[in-house]
C-alpha cells in the first residue's frame, strides 16, 4: 500500500499523519481524539492542555489494555469452547460406542438365553433318558434274577427228572425181575 500524508487538526494544532490507511479513517481518529480531550477538559477545568492530553492518552491506554484483556479472555473462552466441543464430540462417540456395545450385549444375552433353553431342554431329555435307563436296568436286573431263578428251577427239575428216570429204570428192572420170577 502506498503511504499517504493526511492533515488533521487536534486542539487547534495541525498534524500531518503519514500512513497506509484511508484518509477518512485517520481523520475520524483525529476527530474522536479531539472530542475525548475536550470532554476531559470540560470535566476537569483545572487541567492545562498538556495534562488533559496526558489524561486522555492514559484513558485511551486503559481502554486499550481492557480491550486486550477482554480479547485474551475471549480467546480463552473460544479455546474453552473448542475444548468443550471436543468433549461433546468425544461424549457423542462414547454414547455411540455404548449404544453399539449395548446392542452387542443384548444380542449376547439373547444368545445366552437361547443356549440356556437348549441346555435345559437337553438336560430334561437326558434326565428322562437316564430315568428310562434306570427303569430298564431295574427291569434287566429283575429279568436276570428271574432267569437265574428259572435256571435253578430248571436244573432242579432236570435233577428230579433224572432221578425219576433212574427210579423208573430201577422200578422197571424190579418189575422185570418180578415177572421173570413168576
For each residue, the residues with C-beta under 8 A, 3 or more apart:
1: 20
2: 20
3: 18 19 20
4: 18 19 20 21 23
5: 16 17 18
6: 16 17 18 19 23 26 27
7: 14 15 16 17
8: 14 15 16 17 26 27 29 30
9: 12 13 14 15 30 34
10: 13 15 30 33 34 37
11: 34 37 49 53
12: 9
13: 9 10
14: 7 8 9
15: 7 8 9 10 30
16: 5 6 7 8
17: 5 6 7 8 26 30
18: 3 4 5 6
19: 3 4 6 26
20: 1 2 3 4
21: 4 25 26
22: 25 26
23: 4 6 26 27
24: 27 28
25: 21 22 28 29
26: 6 8 17 19 21 22 23 29 30
27: 6 8 23 24 30 31
28: 24 25 31 32
29: 8 25 26 32 33
30: 8 9 10 15 17 26 27 33 34
31: 27 28 34 35
32: 28 29 35 36
33: 10 29 30 36 37 56 60
34: 9 10 11 30 31 37 38
35: 31 32 38 39
36: 32 33 39 40 56 59 60
37: 10 11 33 34 40 41 52 53 56
38: 34 35 41 42
39: 35 36 42 43
40: 36 37 43 44 47 52 55 56 59
41: 37 38 44 45 47 49 52
42: 38 39 45
43: 39 40
44: 40 41 47 52 55
45: 41 42
46:
47: 40 41 44 51 52 55
48: 51 52
49: 11 41 52 53
50: 53 54
51: 47 48 54 55
52: 37 40 41 44 47 48 49 55 56
53: 11 37 49 50 56 57
54: 50 51 57 58
55: 40 44 47 51 52 58 59
56: 33 36 37 40 52 53 59 60
57: 53 54 60 61
58: 54 55 61 62
59: 36 40 55 56 62 63
60: 33 36 56 57 63 64
61: 57 58 64 65
62: 58 59 65 66
63: 59 60 66 67
64: 60 61 67 68
65: 61 62 68 69
66: 62 63 69 70
67: 63 64 70 71
68: 64 65 71 72
69: 65 66 72 73
70: 66 67 73 74
71: 67 68 74 75
72: 68 69 75 76
73: 69 70 76 77
74: 70 71 77 78
75: 71 72 78 79
76: 72 73 79 80
77: 73 74 80 81
78: 74 75 81 82
79: 75 76 82 83
80: 76 77 83 84
81: 77 78 84 85
82: 78 79 85 86
83: 79 80 86 87
84: 80 81 87 88
85: 81 82 88 89
86: 82 83 89 90
87: 83 84 90 91
88: 84 85 91 92
89: 85 86 92 93
90: 86 87 93 94
91: 87 88 94 95
92: 88 89 95 96
93: 89 90 96 97
94: 90 91 97 98
95: 91 92 98 99
96: 92 93 99 100
97: 93 94 100 101
98: 94 95 101 102
99: 95 96 102 103
100: 96 97 103 104
101: 97 98 104 105
102: 98 99 105 106
103: 99 100 106 107
104: 100 101 107 108
105: 101 102 108 109
106: 102 103 109 110
107: 103 104 110 111
108: 104 105 111 112
109: 105 106 112 113
110: 106 107 113 114
111: 107 108 114 115
112: 108 109 115 116
113: 109 110 116 117
114: 110 111 117 118
115: 111 112 118 119
116: 112 113 119 120
117: 113 114 120 121
118: 114 115 121 122
119: 115 116 122 123
120: 116 117 123 124
121: 117 118 124 125
122: 118 119 125 126
123: 119 120 126 127
124: 120 121 127 128
125: 121 122 128 129
126: 122 123 129 130
127: 123 124 130 131
128: 124 125 131 132
129: 125 126 132 133
130: 126 127 133 134
131: 127 128 134 135
132: 128 129 135 136
133: 129 130 136 137
134: 130 131 137 138
135: 131 132 138 139
136: 132 133 139 140
137: 133 134 140 141
138: 134 135 141 142
139: 135 136 142 143
140: 136 137 143 144
141: 137 138 144 145
142: 138 139 145 146
143: 139 140 146 147
144: 140 141 147 148
145: 141 142 148 149
146: 142 143 149 150
147: 143 144 150 151
148: 144 145 151 152
149: 145 146 152 153
150: 146 147 153 154
151: 147 148 154 155
152: 148 149 155 156
153: 149 150 156 157
154: 150 151 157 158
155: 151 152 158 159
156: 152 153 159 160
157: 153 154 160 161
158: 154 155 161 162
159: 155 156 162 163
160: 156 157 163 164
161: 157 158 164 165
162: 158 159 165 166
163: 159 160 166 167
164: 160 161 167 168
165: 161 162 168 169
166: 162 163 169 170
167: 163 164 170 171
168: 164 165 171 172
169: 165 166 172 173
170: 166 167 173 174
171: 167 168 174 175
172: 168 169 175 176
173: 169 170 176 177
174: 170 171 177 178
175: 171 172 178 179
176: 172 173 179 180
177: 173 174 180 181
178: 174 175 181 182
179: 175 176 182
180: 176 177
181: 177 178
182: 178 179
